[in-house]
Amino acid sequence: MRMLEVFRSSAVRVALAFVLVTTVATTAVFGLVYLQIREANETRNRVILEDEAAKSVNLPVDALKTAFEVRLTHDLRRVDYAALFSADRKAMFGNIDVLPAIPVDGKAHYVAASPVQGTVNLPGPAVFVALARPDGTIMLLGRSLLETLAFRRIVQNALAAGLAPMLLLALAIGAFFARRSSRRLTDIHDTIAQIMKGDTHLRLRVRSRNDTIDKISEDVNLMLDEIMRLLVQIKGVSDNIAHDLRSPLAVVYAQLERGLENTNDEQLRVVVKQALTHIDKAMLTVAALLRLADVEYGPKSSKFRPIDLAAICTDLFEFFEPLATSKSIKMTLEIESPVQMLGDGDLMREAVSNLIGNAIKFTPENGKVSVSVTEEDGRPVVRIRDTGIGVEPAERDKIFQRFYRTASGHRVPGSGLGLSIAAAIANLHDFDLRFDDNDPGAVFEMVGRGRQASGNFAHANHPSV
Amino acid sequence: MTKKPATPAQTILLVEDEKEMANEIKAELEGLGYLVRTASIAEAADAARVGDAAMIVMDRIVFGEDSLNTLEALRKEGVKVPVLVISALSSIDERVHGLKAGGDDYLAKPFAMVEFVARVEALLRRLDDVRTTKLRVGDLEMDLIEQKVYRGETRIDLLPREFKLLEYFLRHPGQVITRAMLLEEVWQYHFSLETNVVDVHISNLRKKIDVRGVPSLIVNIRGAGFMLNANA
């Protein structure tokens, strides 16, 4: 399947939206946890620092110094800051050299970075409390926020580490479902195309899972059944009419014929003769309609036998050539080798004879009609070209319909069912009957759909061959 | 239509359940001098067994029953009466079925009466002697073994299909032969054609076998087909 189609499918859009929402939600959770923890951490730092500062503000300088040393010695993680500055803000002891620029008010303040004595290049944000002692010195207590920072990085890494596989997983799942549903849609599309081409027995696949697509497929199948039922009904009606007409027509014909023999009334004879001509036409049509019904419902492909399309066409060519010659039409035959296929020889003969007969019928004197039988890409092709009147572009879709006769064709006698019968026979044999412009004239092609089993038949039946 | 009383009057048994159709067939054949008796399929079979029928015309389906079953049984008994099957079932399969069951000819409805009569007469006057090696009408002679045709002393060159066409005429002299019969018997085409190809073939054949100044051996029968002039 093409990538473009994957992204066009609605399932993929749903999958992508799902991925997006999941990402946002996960990020939000992580973010919230991080913020909560940082908030709690910082608050604790502030409170502890302010409290400590307040408690030790009245200690003597010596005691303070000892306390600071103890405090700093025990601070293995080097996150604590403690220092005393003189009234003129000169460092007296402690691990901070320079008093950060914060108000000396005993409240915790955030400082972006501060160097710690003895530890080079250890920048980082910190919280400081500066408090003026009774002797005028300034006590500074602080705590580095580097740990919080590290914690934030850990959360970020965790988020990234978790998010990436999750994103990939969501994408993969989305693509899988999209692919599957899009493949099913493609299947449905193909099946419907085939049904419209004439494989009316085909139905959409319905699985036992019964999801939406199955439900819709089921509905479409029901609809197709109904259409087929109506179609068969309509055809049945017209076939029945033809069937029921044939006996009365034959009887009327015979009666008129007999009447004609037994009368000498010239006027009556003329009328009866005209009536007979028309009944003859009606009988021709009825016979052709019934023939069409025979072809459409009659032979099953299981009865097909190996036939040689080239031999059939050669035979028909010899049959029709004198007719063409009598109309001063040059008729040619192009055949290279036998073209084997499975089929009903009588029917194929009938179909091709309709096409050749038409070609000669609609080609004026001194024209050309050519018959060729070839195998193209392993498919049998019968092509009948003429230099006749051709078919108007507007009429090209209609010529294979029952009873359709071109405006110019009305001058030539015929039932108007010849092409329909040929098309039905072609379809029965898995051939397409196509029309093309020969400029001037027409080209009718019967092209196998490649399921004729052609020459392989002999091998299939006689493995030893 | 050529009126030619068959003498002695031959009895044709007609098995047909459509009354109107039966009446028409009866009237037509009686007009030509045949005796026609409508019968059930069982009656027809009985008559055929005792040699009381010149031929049987049977509808394929009579009162819902397939008459081919009876025909098949009849043939198994060795009864050789000519049988023309007429049927509303017109597909080639049905036709083949009808002939396999023992029908000598199969005519799909609707048919023109001329077509029907031509086939009845062809069956009634069928030449049973297949061993004939020479066919002759007037001074036209066909040697079936040598595959040669002579008109008087003159050798006539015919294409294979023309030979078959002429042979069919020679086997049915003086009988009306329809286009459909020629299509079926000479070309084995079992479908109707909306063109006059057969006429062109006949006219080509005529050009080869006819002699200038003498009426053509093969004459057109208006509205029906052709006939080989047996008295030439």
Interface residues (C-beta under 8 A of the other chain):
Chain A: H243 L245 R246 S247 P248 L249 A250 V251 Y253 A254 Q255 E257 R258 E261 D280 M283 L284 V286 A287 A288 L290 R291 D294 V295 G298 P299 K303 D315 E318 F319 F320 P322 L323 T325 S326 D344 D346 L347 R349 E350 S353 G357 I360 K361 P413 G414 S415 G418
Chain B: M1 E18 E20 M21 E24 I25 A27 E28 G31 A88 S90 S91 I92 D93 A108 K109 P110 F111 A112 M113 V114 R161 W187 Y189 H190 F191 S192 L193 E194 T195 N196 V197 V200 H201 S203 N204
